[in-house]
């Protein structure tokens, strides 16, 4: 685990299963239709239960770069924040869309009174966003948000495997070097 104190908050990198995190909210890497199939969404659905998908179906849609919240069903968290990251196509606006998805999630978490939140590596699975770029964007966006002042005390980036952790760790070290 790697961590840094930023403002009155802490940012931590961990390896693990995001569905097991004991936090107020976990972030789902969602699609615009909020259909929970594979990857992070599938794991959340399997452990959290169908009520999460039913709530997503009632919401119906979230634009790329946006975020919406549902309950967390049987998960330890209180909320699932569904962040819609970009599908990577190399068109040039994907970085800003990913930044927006992370920022939308943090703002929504603050609105909900969340004090702890866990993010996956948004858009790096089926949406094929390059992990190194994702790491730099997510870590920079979260750090800037925490520095500006927030009610969120603990932010985790929960990575599924050691390879992805090492990529994020490198970006984290870059940030700390300033």
C-alpha positions as CSV (number, residue, x, y, z in Angstrom):
1,X,0.0,0.0,0.0
2,X,1.1,3.5,-0.8
3,X,-0.4,6.6,0.7
4,X,0.0,10.4,0.9
5,X,-1.7,13.0,3.1
6,X,-3.2,15.7,0.9
7,X,-4.9,18.6,2.6
8,X,-6.9,17.0,5.5
9,X,-7.4,13.8,3.5
10,X,-5.4,10.7,2.6
11,X,-5.0,9.1,-0.8
12,X,-4.1,5.4,-0.8
13,X,-3.3,2.9,-3.5
14,X,-4.2,-0.7,-2.6
15,X,-4.4,-4.0,-4.4
16,X,-7.7,-5.9,-3.9
17,X,-11.3,-6.5,-4.7
18,X,-13.2,-3.2,-4.6
19,X,-16.4,-5.0,-3.6
20,X,-14.7,-6.0,-0.3
21,X,-13.7,-2.4,0.6
22,X,-15.1,-1.0,3.9
23,X,-15.8,2.5,2.7
24,X,-18.9,4.7,2.4
25,X,-18.9,4.5,-1.4
26,X,-17.3,2.4,-4.1
27,X,-17.1,3.7,-7.7
28,X,-18.3,1.5,-10.5
29,X,-16.7,1.9,-13.9
30,X,-20.0,2.2,-15.7
31,X,-21.3,2.5,-19.3
32,X,-23.8,5.2,-20.4
33,X,-26.8,2.9,-20.1
34,X,-25.8,1.8,-16.6
35,X,-25.9,-1.9,-17.6
36,X,-23.8,-3.9,-15.2
37,X,-22.2,-6.8,-17.2
38,X,-18.6,-7.6,-16.8
39,X,-15.5,-6.3,-15.1
40,X,-15.9,-4.1,-12.0
41,X,-19.7,-3.7,-12.7
42,X,-20.2,-7.5,-12.9
43,X,-18.3,-8.0,-9.6
44,X,-20.4,-5.3,-7.9
45,X,-23.6,-6.8,-9.3
46,X,-22.7,-10.4,-8.2
47,X,-21.8,-9.3,-4.6
48,X,-24.2,-6.4,-4.2
49,X,-27.3,-8.0,-5.7
50,X,-29.8,-7.1,-8.4
51,X,-31.3,-4.2,-6.5
52,X,-28.3,-2.1,-7.7
53,X,-29.1,-2.9,-11.4
54,X,-32.8,-2.2,-10.8
55,X,-31.9,1.2,-9.4
56,X,-29.6,1.8,-12.4
57,X,-32.5,0.9,-14.7
58,X,-34.7,3.5,-13.0
59,X,-32.0,6.2,-13.6
60,X,-31.6,4.9,-17.1
61,X,-28.7,6.9,-18.5
62,X,-25.6,8.8,-17.5
63,X,-23.4,10.7,-20.0
64,X,-19.7,10.0,-20.5
65,X,-17.8,12.0,-17.9
66,X,-20.8,12.0,-15.5
67,X,-21.6,10.0,-12.4
68,X,-24.8,8.9,-10.6
69,X,-25.3,7.1,-7.3
70,X,-27.4,4.1,-6.2
71,X,-27.6,2.2,-3.0
72,X,-25.0,-0.6,-2.5
73,X,-27.3,-3.6,-1.9
74,X,-25.5,-6.3,0.1
75,X,-22.0,-4.6,-0.2
76,X,-20.3,-3.1,2.9
77,X,-20.5,0.4,1.3
78,X,-23.5,2.6,1.6
79,X,-23.4,3.8,-2.0
80,X,-22.2,2.8,-5.5
81,X,-21.2,5.8,-7.6
82,X,-21.5,4.8,-11.2
83,X,-18.8,6.9,-13.1
84,X,-18.9,6.7,-16.9
85,X,-15.4,6.9,-18.3
86,X,-14.6,7.2,-22.0
87,X,-14.1,4.3,-24.5
88,X,-10.5,4.8,-25.7
89,X,-10.4,5.5,-29.4
90,X,-7.4,7.9,-29.6
91,X,-9.5,10.9,-30.6
92,X,-7.9,13.3,-28.1
93,X,-10.8,14.2,-25.8
94,X,-10.7,11.0,-23.7
95,X,-8.3,12.5,-21.0
96,X,-10.8,15.3,-20.3
97,X,-13.7,12.8,-20.2
98,X,-11.9,10.6,-17.7
99,X,-11.0,13.6,-15.6
100,X,-14.6,14.6,-15.6
101,X,-15.8,11.2,-14.6
102,X,-13.4,11.2,-11.6
103,X,-14.4,14.8,-10.6
104,X,-18.1,14.1,-11.0
105,X,-17.7,11.1,-8.7
106,X,-15.9,13.2,-6.0
107,X,-18.4,16.0,-6.2
108,X,-21.3,13.5,-5.9
109,X,-19.6,11.8,-2.9
110,X,-19.3,15.2,-1.2
111,X,-23.0,15.8,-1.8
112,X,-23.8,12.5,-0.3
113,X,-21.7,13.2,2.8
114,X,-19.3,10.4,2.0
115,X,-16.1,10.4,4.1
116,X,-14.4,7.4,2.4
117,X,-14.5,6.3,-1.2
118,X,-12.8,3.6,-3.4
119,X,-12.1,4.0,-7.1
120,X,-11.1,1.3,-9.6
121,X,-8.9,2.1,-12.6
122,X,-11.8,3.7,-14.6
123,X,-12.0,2.8,-18.3
124,X,-8.9,0.5,-18.3
125,X,-10.8,-2.7,-18.8
126,X,-13.2,-3.2,-21.7
127,X,-12.9,0.5,-22.6
128,X,-9.1,0.0,-23.2
129,X,-7.9,3.3,-21.7
130,X,-4.1,3.1,-21.3
131,X,-3.3,2.3,-17.7
132,X,-0.4,4.7,-17.4
133,X,-2.5,7.7,-18.7
134,X,-5.4,6.7,-16.5
135,X,-3.1,6.6,-13.4
136,X,-1.7,10.1,-14.0
137,X,-5.2,11.6,-14.7
138,X,-6.9,9.9,-11.8
139,X,-4.1,10.7,-9.2
140,X,-3.8,14.3,-10.4
141,X,-7.6,14.9,-10.4
142,X,-8.1,13.4,-7.0
143,X,-5.1,15.2,-5.5
144,X,-6.3,18.6,-6.8
145,X,-9.8,17.9,-5.5
146,X,-8.5,17.0,-2.0
147,X,-6.2,20.0,-1.9
148,X,-9.1,22.3,-2.6
149,X,-10.9,21.1,0.5
150,X,-13.6,18.4,0.9
151,X,-15.5,16.4,3.5
152,X,-13.9,13.2,2.0
153,X,-11.2,12.0,4.4
154,X,-10.0,8.8,2.7
155,X,-9.7,8.1,-1.0
156,X,-8.6,4.7,-2.1
157,X,-7.6,3.6,-5.6
158,X,-8.3,-0.1,-5.4
159,X,-6.4,-2.0,-8.2
160,X,-7.2,-5.6,-9.1
161,X,-3.7,-6.8,-9.9
162,X,0.0,-6.2,-9.1
163,X,0.8,-5.1,-12.6
164,X,-1.8,-2.3,-12.5
165,X,-0.7,-1.4,-9.0
166,X,2.9,-0.9,-10.2
167,X,1.7,1.4,-13.0
168,X,-0.3,3.5,-10.6
169,X,2.5,3.5,-8.0
170,X,4.8,5.0,-10.6
171,X,2.3,7.8,-11.3
172,X,1.8,8.3,-7.5
173,X,5.6,8.7,-7.0
174,X,5.7,11.3,-9.9
175,X,3.0,13.3,-8.1
176,X,4.8,13.1,-4.8
177,X,8.1,14.3,-6.4
178,X,6.0,17.3,-7.6
